[in-house]
Amino acid sequence: MDIKARSKAMREILTRLVERARGVIEVKVFGDKVILDEDVENWPRCDVLISFFSTDFPLDKAIQYVKLRRPFCINDLPPQALLWDRRLVGAVLDHLKVPTPQRLEVSRDGGPKVDEELRQVMKQKIGIQLSGFQVTPEVSLSEDGDAIIIDGQVMEKPFVEKPVSGEDHNVYIYFRGGGGRRLFRKASIPYKWDHVELDPNLNFPRTDGSYIYEQFVDVDNSEDIKVYTVDKAAEMLAGICVHASASVERPLSATEGPVEESPTWLLKANVTVFRHADRTPKQKLKFSFPIDEPWTQPFVRLLNGEKEEIILRERSQLSHIQTAVEEAKGLGASGEDLAKLTQLSNALISKIELPGTKAQLKPVYSKKQAGHSRKLTKLTLVFKWGGEFTHSARYQSRDLGENMKKDISIMSAYPTTYKPVSSNSLITLCVSPADKDVLKNVKIYTSSERRVVASAEIFATALFENNKDPYASHQSGSSRTSQDGRDGVSGSALSPTAGSGFRPSTPRRDGSQSNAPKAPKLIVRKDLLDDSNAAKDLMDDVKKRLKILLRPGEPEKRPELTWPKSLKKEPVEVVKEVIDLLRHFREVMHRNWETLDVDKIQERWCCGDEPWLFRERWEKLFEDFCDVKQEKFDPSRVSELYDTIKYCALHHRTFLFSIFSENGQPSSQLRDRQLHELYGRAKALFDLVAPQEYGIEPEEKEEIGVLTSLPLLRNVVEDLENARNNEECTLTLYFTKESHIHTLVNLVLLSGLPIANRRIPELDYCSHITFELYERNHGRGKSDKEYSIRLSLSEGAHSSNVLDSALDARHSLNVQPRRKLTQHIPYSLVIEKLSKHFHRHIGDDDTGPDEPFETIDALSAPVANQSPADDP
């Protein structure tokens, strides 16, 4: 299945396999569409097969294929059925004398069921007799409750209780003296235990099925570690493939010339929309000016006649705001207005030198009417700092680009005929190398935001450069030109309908890489990927109603939303607990700040931070949570708290743990528990509030999605249509912000497409949604082609327990693999459903995208090439 064959570890093995074999081995990924929907007679032929069980994998079909085509199997298929029952796995391990923890079994289902053919296979292979399993219904606890007794055999707590089904991951741990933990996987992350729930009342083993009980093995770091030896594995696999394909003992699939391949499904186009990589926490001050007051005119003049939002970044530009403040004071600003101006002035003085400091001036004009000019009705100034690209964001962006390159290399293949193996022919695995030719038809679009552009720059560098270090110490200026991004640009920024195509070729045997494609210019599309005010009024209304979620009383007005059952409390109660915890941490921080040398707590700081900035950030949170009545609490502050905890846990963990510890030391168990409690509650509140900011009811989500991301969705559909209507294959990438990812996903979920899993996880940094177009060519002309589309989603760089995640100097969380949003769906149905709002026109008639669009040369941009100086 794609989730395994295209996983990071498997991609590493396969790409190295091709490199070690110097072009002798060709790799083909069958893909989910072929595996699930095609008869085995139509599966691609191969000499060597790598096939292993995963969720939804049709093992019986794979066994039929092996019987039909008789490839050499790296993974023996029939024994994989043993993995479905943990009792059978244990029996095989015992037979092979592999050490395992002490184990007792409770079989209430009559024992494991083993197919007779498999029974004979295993007896022939290793001499094991898979039969005679005992049914054990007699189960009890000792009088003190600290041991389980199964048919007279005793196992003391702590022990682990596992369902016998290898697909059931609801594993319980029972502790001596009472209580236990429940381990289970969330549907959004199907490949690991994502949640560990402590239950003080978990005392009695389950009686509703068959279970294995194992002695609990205590480990130091409680980490589930997988080790992949990809280099050695690739070398060994290459040798096995060459040897197996040349073996005279294996009959050839065809002995008389080439055999025509049955038409199969191949990847034709990939369109992916990314959220930017990691950033520092954003902070802001917001001011609204009454236009009719004389003292506001200095700020109106800052617009310089512009009708749209303007951004001031440079020190000289920000100084104009300071001048406007002084002028406003002299024009009669008083009372609360004067206090706000003083606050703005103080913020300007202290933050003007910090990275990411900027001011946004957002004018609102009256609606356009015939015969009347539009008048300025409102002016808002938002002063922001933070939100800057971090050193870990560089690694995340680079890894994304490298992984995309490797994924393309094993998925973009156009096989035509099957060649019988001889000493000079190709060996065909079931998974096809493509060299850099596949990257000759790529377009990359980006928002104008600096952190978004930086993500796209480094991604493009990694995608197109094998030998060039994206963190090379040299630095060069950003090359910016003006080109029409939609209809093609000069250089290598090619249109999806132009270029030499996406066809792979066999790597050169001498290892050289001639005519390597150049990275395309990044195309800045503010109209598609920047913030939009189109949905502002509707989102403001939603935010007002969200306050009911966390306000005491009025439960009948609270909408039905997802809330963790494990908390067993109303959201308003959890808010109160968060406030109490923050009050406690404020006292502790103040005391430690007076008694400790805070400059020595943490040796090095990254991301431009210092202790005083850490304190300022948390003081603002304390003020927002602790110094207001809960009836006035602003739910938007939940995101800021959650974001700050995650950021500090990744980048300043030592300081975080120490400054909030009673004794100023990071080893305090009480402190550790309280920080975990704060994080857990902040996470629950964030999951409740954040997704609803883009609409509570489905109709609101859809309308906000239309107003925010309809232009982007329209471009995505256009990219898919272009790829379907042209011979070339395409790779089209969009880099944007959180709001566009959320609203685009909402549009997809509410489009009417059959969604495989509607439980959408947190969309963290580097989260992305992918639209893959597949083609099957029956070989009788253009009209004899079939197309399907599959959608998938990654939650990005995320950890469910960021306080305990293992870190190195990169401070970087891995980007999670994509999981399927849909199965393969007919092309026409996808286009129809996604296009249902395309009749809508968004925005004013007299506004539109600036053309020609600005472009950026990714490989010469400073962000892509400068070394990450703030690496600890």
Solvent accessible surface area in square Angstrom, and as a share of the most:
residue,aa,sasa,rsa
1,M,21,0.09
2,D,7,0.03
3,I,67,0.34
4,K,83,0.35
5,A,18,0.14
6,R,16,0.06
7,S,29,0.19
8,K,100,0.42
9,A,20,0.16
10,M,19,0.08
11,R,24,0.09
12,E,24,0.11
13,I,25,0.13
14,L,0,0.00
15,T,20,0.12
16,R,61,0.22
17,L,0,0.00
18,V,12,0.07
19,E,111,0.50
20,R,98,0.36
21,A,12,0.10
22,R,146,0.53
23,G,2,0.02
24,V,41,0.23
25,I,2,0.01
26,E,37,0.17
27,V,0,0.00
28,K,13,0.06
29,V,23,0.13
30,F,16,0.07
31,G,7,0.06
32,D,13,0.07
33,K,31,0.13
34,V,1,0.00
35,I,13,0.07
36,L,63,0.32
37,D,87,0.45
38,E,15,0.07
39,D,92,0.48
40,V,11,0.06
41,E,92,0.41
42,N,49,0.25
43,W,9,0.03
44,P,6,0.04
45,R,40,0.15
46,C,1,0.00
47,D,1,0.00
48,V,0,0.00
49,L,7,0.04
50,I,15,0.08
51,S,14,0.09
52,F,58,0.24
53,F,38,0.16
54,S,6,0.04
55,T,89,0.51
56,D,86,0.44
57,F,18,0.07
58,P,30,0.19
59,L,5,0.03
60,D,96,0.50
61,K,47,0.20
62,A,3,0.02
63,I,34,0.17
64,Q,95,0.42
65,Y,0,0.00
66,V,32,0.18
67,K,127,0.54
68,L,79,0.39
69,R,36,0.13
70,R,137,0.50
71,P,10,0.06
72,F,78,0.32
73,C,35,0.21
74,I,49,0.25
75,N,48,0.25
76,D,58,0.30
77,L,2,0.01
78,P,37,0.23
79,P,25,0.16
80,Q,16,0.07
81,A,22,0.17
82,L,10,0.05
83,L,93,0.47
84,W,108,0.38
85,D,18,0.10
86,R,45,0.17
87,R,4,0.01
88,L,6,0.03
89,V,47,0.27
90,G,5,0.05
91,A,24,0.19
92,V,22,0.13
93,L,54,0.27
94,D,72,0.37
95,H,76,0.34
96,L,91,0.45
97,K,174,0.74
98,V,64,0.37
99,P,126,0.79
100,T,53,0.31
101,P,52,0.33
102,Q,95,0.42
103,R,52,0.19
104,L,13,0.07
105,E,49,0.22
106,V,0,0.00
107,S,2,0.01
108,R,80,0.29
109,D,69,0.36
110,G,50,0.48
111,G,1,0.01
112,P,16,0.10
113,K,153,0.65
114,V,18,0.10
115,D,92,0.47
116,E,99,0.44
117,E,97,0.44
118,L,15,0.07
119,R,49,0.18
120,Q,94,0.42
121,V,33,0.19
122,M,11,0.05
123,K,104,0.44
124,Q,158,0.70
125,K,112,0.47
126,I,56,0.28
127,G,48,0.46
128,I,12,0.06
129,Q,95,0.42
130,L,1,0.01
131,S,56,0.36
132,G,80,0.76
133,F,56,0.23
134,Q,128,0.57
135,V,74,0.42
136,T,13,0.08
137,P,85,0.53
138,E,116,0.52
139,V,43,0.25
140,S,60,0.39
141,L,44,0.22
142,S,29,0.19
143,E,189,0.85
144,D,103,0.53
145,G,20,0.19
146,D,20,0.10
147,A,3,0.02
148,I,0,0.00
149,I,51,0.26
150,I,2,0.01
151,D,60,0.31
152,G,62,0.59
153,Q,105,0.47
154,V,76,0.44
155,M,1,0.01
156,E,81,0.36
157,K,8,0.04
158,P,43,0.27
159,F,0,0.00
160,V,18,0.11
161,E,0,0.00
162,K,47,0.20
163,P,8,0.05
164,V,17,0.10
165,S,45,0.29
166,G,16,0.15
167,E,85,0.38
168,D,49,0.25
169,H,36,0.16
170,N,68,0.35
171,V,4,0.02
172,Y,32,0.12
173,I,17,0.09
174,Y,0,0.00
175,F,58,0.24
176,R,134,0.49
177,G,73,0.71
178,G,32,0.31
179,G,6,0.05
180,G,0,0.00
181,R,83,0.30
182,R,63,0.23
183,L,27,0.14
184,F,54,0.22
185,R,80,0.29
186,K,67,0.28
187,A,45,0.35
188,S,17,0.11
189,I,6,0.03
190,P,56,0.35
191,Y,67,0.25
192,K,65,0.28
193,W,92,0.32
194,D,10,0.05
195,H,59,0.26
196,V,75,0.43
197,E,41,0.19
198,L,110,0.55
199,D,24,0.13
200,P,102,0.64
201,N,120,0.61
202,L,11,0.06
203,N,46,0.24
204,F,152,0.63
205,P,16,0.10
206,R,44,0.16
207,T,105,0.61
208,D,117,0.61
209,G,24,0.23
210,S,11,0.07
211,Y,12,0.05
212,I,3,0.01
213,Y,0,0.00
214,E,30,0.14
215,Q,52,0.23
216,F,58,0.24
217,V,92,0.53
218,D,118,0.61
219,V,78,0.45
220,D,157,0.82
221,N,90,0.46
222,S,95,0.61
223,E,80,0.36
224,D,110,0.57
225,I,119,0.60
226,K,132,0.56
227,V,122,0.70
228,Y,119,0.45
229,T,92,0.54
230,V,25,0.14
231,D,72,0.37
232,K,117,0.49
233,A,26,0.21
234,A,0,0.00
235,E,93,0.42
236,M,111,0.50
237,L,24,0.12
238,A,9,0.07
239,G,42,0.40
240,I,70,0.35
241,C,0,0.00
242,V,71,0.41
243,H,140,0.63
244,A,5,0.04
245,S,8,0.05
246,A,76,0.59
247,S,35,0.23
248,V,148,0.85
249,E,155,0.69
250,R,30,0.11
251,P,59,0.37
252,L,77,0.38
253,S,36,0.23
254,A,14,0.11
255,T,107,0.62
256,E,158,0.71
257,G,35,0.34
258,P,96,0.61
259,V,40,0.23
260,E,135,0.61
261,E,28,0.13
262,S,36,0.23
263,P,48,0.30
264,T,15,0.08
265,W,17,0.06
266,L,34,0.17
267,L,5,0.03
268,K,3,0.01
269,A,1,0.00
270,N,5,0.03
271,V,0,0.00
272,T,0,0.00
273,V,0,0.00
274,F,1,0.01
275,R,17,0.06
276,H,4,0.02
277,A,1,0.00
278,D,7,0.04
279,R,21,0.07
280,T,11,0.06
281,P,6,0.03
282,K,90,0.38
283,Q,26,0.11
284,K,104,0.44
285,L,26,0.13
286,K,119,0.50
287,F,9,0.04
288,S,64,0.41
289,F,10,0.04
290,P,53,0.33
291,I,39,0.20
292,D,124,0.64
293,E,71,0.32
294,P,87,0.54
295,W,15,0.05
296,T,0,0.00
297,Q,67,0.30
298,P,4,0.03
299,F,0,0.00
300,V,33,0.19
301,R,149,0.54
302,L,35,0.17
303,L,4,0.02
304,N,135,0.69
305,G,64,0.62
306,E,86,0.39
307,K,108,0.46
308,E,99,0.44
309,E,60,0.27
310,I,33,0.17
311,I,67,0.34
312,L,20,0.10
313,R,64,0.24
314,E,109,0.49
315,R,138,0.50
316,S,74,0.48
317,Q,64,0.28
318,L,1,0.01
319,S,44,0.29
320,H,106,0.47
321,I,0,0.00
322,Q,45,0.20
323,T,72,0.42
324,A,4,0.03
325,V,0,0.00
326,E,91,0.41
327,E,72,0.33
328,A,0,0.00
329,K,68,0.29
330,G,68,0.66
331,L,90,0.45
332,G,54,0.52
333,A,8,0.06
334,S,73,0.47
335,G,58,0.56
336,E,127,0.57
337,D,50,0.26
338,L,67,0.33
339,A,63,0.48
340,K,84,0.36
341,L,3,0.01
342,T,56,0.32
343,Q,89,0.40
344,L,0,0.00
345,S,9,0.06
346,N,87,0.45
347,A,10,0.08
348,L,3,0.01
349,I,122,0.62
350,S,57,0.37
351,K,7,0.03
352,I,31,0.16
353,E,128,0.57
354,L,37,0.18
355,P,80,0.50
356,G,6,0.05
357,T,8,0.05
358,K,15,0.06
359,A,0,0.00
360,Q,8,0.04
361,L,0,0.00
362,K,45,0.19
363,P,14,0.09
364,V,70,0.40
365,Y,35,0.13
366,S,39,0.25
367,K,177,0.75
368,K,126,0.53
369,Q,115,0.51
370,A,102,0.79
371,G,86,0.83
372,H,131,0.58
373,S,93,0.60
374,R,57,0.21
375,K,143,0.61
376,L,34,0.17
377,T,77,0.45
378,K,85,0.36
379,L,0,0.00
380,T,9,0.05
381,L,0,0.00
382,V,6,0.03
383,F,0,0.00
384,K,39,0.17
385,W,24,0.09
386,G,20,0.19
387,G,1,0.01
388,E,38,0.17
389,F,38,0.16
390,T,2,0.01
391,H,1,0.00
392,S,1,0.00
393,A,0,0.00
394,R,23,0.09
395,Y,26,0.10
396,Q,7,0.03
397,S,2,0.01
398,R,48,0.18
399,D,24,0.12
400,L,18,0.09
401,G,0,0.00
402,E,62,0.28
403,N,27,0.14
404,M,14,0.06
405,K,33,0.14
406,K,45,0.19
407,D,8,0.04
408,I,5,0.03
409,S,17,0.11
410,I,4,0.02
411,M,12,0.05
412,S,0,0.00
413,A,5,0.04
414,Y,51,0.19
415,P,30,0.19
416,T,103,0.60
417,T,51,0.29
418,Y,6,0.02
419,K,110,0.47
420,P,33,0.21
421,V,17,0.10
422,S,69,0.45
423,S,113,0.73
424,N,132,0.68
425,S,20,0.13
426,L,42,0.21
427,I,5,0.03
428,T,11,0.07
429,L,0,0.00
430,C,10,0.06
431,V,5,0.03
432,S,4,0.03
433,P,14,0.09
434,A,11,0.09
435,D,49,0.25
436,K,24,0.10
437,D,40,0.21
438,V,5,0.03
439,L,4,0.02
440,K,60,0.26
441,N,2,0.01
442,V,2,0.01
443,K,2,0.01
444,I,0,0.00
445,Y,0,0.00
446,T,0,0.00
447,S,0,0.00
448,S,40,0.26
449,E,19,0.08
450,R,116,0.42
451,R,21,0.08
452,V,0,0.00
453,V,11,0.06
454,A,2,0.02
455,S,3,0.02
456,A,0,0.00
457,E,5,0.02
458,I,0,0.00
459,F,1,0.00
460,A,0,0.00
461,T,0,0.00
462,A,6,0.04
463,L,0,0.00
464,F,1,0.00
465,E,50,0.22
466,N,76,0.39
467,N,147,0.75
468,K,62,0.26
469,D,77,0.40
470,P,12,0.07
471,Y,23,0.09
472,A,21,0.16
473,S,101,0.65
474,H,100,0.45
475,Q,119,0.53
476,S,46,0.30
477,G,57,0.55
478,S,43,0.28
479,S,46,0.30
480,R,129,0.47
481,T,55,0.32
482,S,70,0.45
483,Q,49,0.22
484,D,41,0.21
485,G,0,0.00
486,R,45,0.16
487,D,114,0.59
488,G,26,0.25
489,V,16,0.09
490,S,61,0.39
491,G,67,0.65
492,S,31,0.20
493,A,0,0.00
494,L,46,0.23
495,S,12,0.07
496,P,4,0.03
497,T,60,0.35
498,A,44,0.34
499,G,37,0.36
500,S,85,0.55
501,G,5,0.05
502,F,4,0.02
503,R,104,0.38
504,P,29,0.18
505,S,48,0.31
506,T,77,0.45
507,P,35,0.22
508,R,120,0.44
509,R,143,0.52
510,D,94,0.49
511,G,52,0.50
512,S,49,0.32
513,Q,102,0.45
514,S,62,0.40
515,N,125,0.64
516,A,45,0.35
517,P,14,0.09
518,K,156,0.66
519,A,11,0.09
520,P,3,0.02
521,K,35,0.15
522,L,0,0.00
523,I,0,0.00
524,V,8,0.04
525,R,14,0.05
526,K,115,0.49
527,D,54,0.28
528,L,6,0.03
529,L,0,0.00
530,D,26,0.14
531,D,80,0.41
532,S,57,0.37
533,N,81,0.42
534,A,46,0.36
535,A,2,0.02
536,K,68,0.29
537,D,118,0.61
538,L,49,0.24
539,M,36,0.16
540,D,50,0.26
541,D,64,0.33
542,V,0,0.00
543,K,82,0.35
544,K,137,0.58
545,R,77,0.28
546,L,3,0.01
547,K,69,0.29
548,I,31,0.16
549,L,2,0.01
550,L,2,0.01
551,R,66,0.24
552,P,50,0.31
553,G,45,0.43
554,E,57,0.25
555,P,86,0.54
556,E,138,0.62
557,K,117,0.50
558,R,38,0.14
559,P,36,0.23
560,E,173,0.77
561,L,45,0.22
562,T,118,0.68
563,W,50,0.17
564,P,51,0.32
565,K,187,0.79
566,S,52,0.34
567,L,36,0.18
568,K,177,0.75
569,K,76,0.32
570,E,82,0.37
571,P,8,0.05
572,V,25,0.14
573,E,82,0.37
574,V,0,0.00
575,V,0,0.00
576,K,113,0.48
577,E,43,0.19
578,V,0,0.00
579,I,11,0.06
580,D,65,0.34
581,L,21,0.10
582,L,0,0.00
583,R,113,0.41
584,H,47,0.21
585,F,0,0.00
586,R,55,0.20
587,E,111,0.50
588,V,1,0.00
589,M,0,0.00
590,H,66,0.29
591,R,112,0.41
592,N,6,0.03
593,W,45,0.16
594,E,144,0.64
595,T,99,0.58
596,L,56,0.28
597,D,78,0.41
598,V,17,0.10
599,D,99,0.51
600,K,161,0.68
601,I,35,0.18
602,Q,17,0.08
603,E,171,0.77
604,R,138,0.51
605,W,49,0.17
606,C,1,0.01
607,C,20,0.12
608,G,49,0.47
609,D,10,0.05
610,E,87,0.39
611,P,17,0.11
612,W,111,0.39
613,L,15,0.07
614,F,0,0.00
615,R,67,0.24
616,E,52,0.23
617,R,19,0.07
618,W,0,0.00
619,E,46,0.21
620,K,60,0.25
621,L,4,0.02
622,F,0,0.00
623,E,92,0.41
624,D,21,0.11
625,F,0,0.00
626,C,9,0.05
627,D,83,0.43
628,V,63,0.36
629,K,153,0.65
630,Q,33,0.15
631,E,90,0.40
632,K,153,0.65
633,F,5,0.02
634,D,46,0.24
635,P,3,0.02
636,S,32,0.20
637,R,59,0.22
638,V,1,0.00
639,S,31,0.20
640,E,55,0.25
641,L,1,0.00
642,Y,2,0.01
643,D,25,0.13
644,T,5,0.03
645,I,2,0.01
646,K,19,0.08
647,Y,8,0.03
648,C,0,0.00
649,A,0,0.00
650,L,16,0.08
651,H,7,0.03
652,H,1,0.00
653,R,53,0.19
654,T,64,0.37
655,F,0,0.00
656,L,0,0.00
657,F,24,0.10
658,S,2,0.02
659,I,0,0.00
660,F,1,0.01
661,S,0,0.00
662,E,73,0.33
663,N,94,0.48
664,G,6,0.06
665,Q,96,0.43
666,P,60,0.38
667,S,93,0.60
668,S,21,0.13
669,Q,157,0.70
670,L,102,0.51
671,R,6,0.02
672,D,43,0.22
673,R,129,0.47
674,Q,33,0.15
675,L,1,0.01
676,H,25,0.11
677,E,59,0.26
678,L,0,0.00
679,Y,12,0.04
680,G,33,0.32
681,R,48,0.17
682,A,0,0.00
683,K,32,0.13
684,A,6,0.05
685,L,1,0.00
686,F,26,0.11
687,D,56,0.29
688,L,5,0.03
689,V,1,0.00
690,A,5,0.04
691,P,47,0.30
692,Q,19,0.08
693,E,28,0.12
694,Y,18,0.07
695,G,0,0.00
696,I,11,0.06
697,E,78,0.35
698,P,69,0.44
699,E,126,0.57
700,E,25,0.11
701,K,38,0.16
702,E,34,0.15
703,E,56,0.25
704,I,0,0.00
705,G,0,0.00
706,V,1,0.00
707,L,33,0.17
708,T,17,0.10
709,S,0,0.00
710,L,0,0.00
711,P,35,0.22
712,L,0,0.00
713,L,5,0.02
714,R,80,0.29
715,N,13,0.07
716,V,0,0.00
717,V,3,0.02
718,E,65,0.29
719,D,1,0.00
720,L,0,0.00
721,E,61,0.28
722,N,33,0.17
723,A,0,0.00
724,R,71,0.26
725,N,75,0.38
726,N,44,0.22
727,E,89,0.40
728,E,40,0.18
729,C,1,0.00
730,T,1,0.01
731,L,1,0.00
732,T,1,0.00
733,L,0,0.00
734,Y,0,0.00
735,F,3,0.01
736,T,0,0.00
737,K,19,0.08
738,E,49,0.22
739,S,24,0.16
740,H,2,0.01
741,I,1,0.00
742,H,21,0.10
743,T,0,0.00
744,L,0,0.00
745,V,3,0.01
746,N,18,0.09
747,L,7,0.03
748,V,0,0.00
749,L,23,0.11
750,L,48,0.24
751,S,5,0.03
752,G,48,0.46
753,L,2,0.01
754,P,79,0.50
755,I,24,0.12
756,A,52,0.40
757,N,33,0.17
758,R,132,0.48
759,R,149,0.54
760,I,51,0.26
761,P,20,0.13
762,E,23,0.10
763,L,5,0.02
764,D,6,0.03
765,Y,19,0.07
766,C,2,0.01
767,S,0,0.00
768,H,12,0.06
769,I,0,0.00
770,T,0,0.00
771,F,0,0.00
772,E,1,0.00
773,L,0,0.00
774,Y,6,0.02
775,E,11,0.05
776,R,33,0.12
777,N,69,0.35
778,H,57,0.25
779,G,60,0.58
780,R,178,0.65
781,G,44,0.42
782,K,118,0.50
783,S,114,0.74
784,D,33,0.17
785,K,32,0.14
786,E,66,0.30
787,Y,23,0.09
788,S,2,0.01
789,I,0,0.00
790,R,15,0.05
791,L,0,0.00
792,S,5,0.03
793,L,1,0.01
794,S,1,0.00
795,E,11,0.05
796,G,0,0.00
797,A,4,0.03
798,H,13,0.06
799,S,21,0.14
800,S,41,0.27
801,N,62,0.32
802,V,0,0.00
803,L,2,0.01
804,D,71,0.37
805,S,17,0.11
806,A,89,0.69
807,L,57,0.28
808,D,87,0.45
809,A,53,0.41
810,R,59,0.21
811,H,25,0.11
812,S,18,0.12
813,L,20,0.10
814,N,99,0.51
815,V,34,0.19
816,Q,23,0.10
817,P,63,0.39
818,R,53,0.19
819,R,20,0.07
820,K,61,0.26
821,L,0,0.00
822,T,0,0.00
823,Q,86,0.38
824,H,25,0.11
825,I,7,0.04
826,P,81,0.51
827,Y,28,0.11
828,S,79,0.51
829,L,57,0.29
830,V,0,0.00
831,I,22,0.11
832,E,111,0.50
833,K,59,0.25
834,L,3,0.01
835,S,32,0.20
836,K,90,0.38
837,H,35,0.16
838,F,48,0.20
839,H,147,0.66
840,R,70,0.26
841,H,132,0.59
842,I,38,0.19
843,G,50,0.48
844,D,67,0.35
845,D,122,0.63
846,D,79,0.41
847,T,60,0.35
848,G,53,0.51
849,P,64,0.40
850,D,113,0.59
851,E,111,0.50
852,P,75,0.47
853,F,10,0.04
854,E,62,0.28
855,T,0,0.00
856,I,0,0.00
857,D,43,0.22
858,A,1,0.01
859,L,38,0.19
860,S,28,0.18
861,A,0,0.00
862,P,38,0.24
863,V,41,0.23
864,A,0,0.00
865,N,1,0.00
866,Q,50,0.22
867,S,51,0.33
868,P,19,0.12
869,A,93,0.72
870,D,45,0.23
871,D,31,0.16
872,P,51,0.32
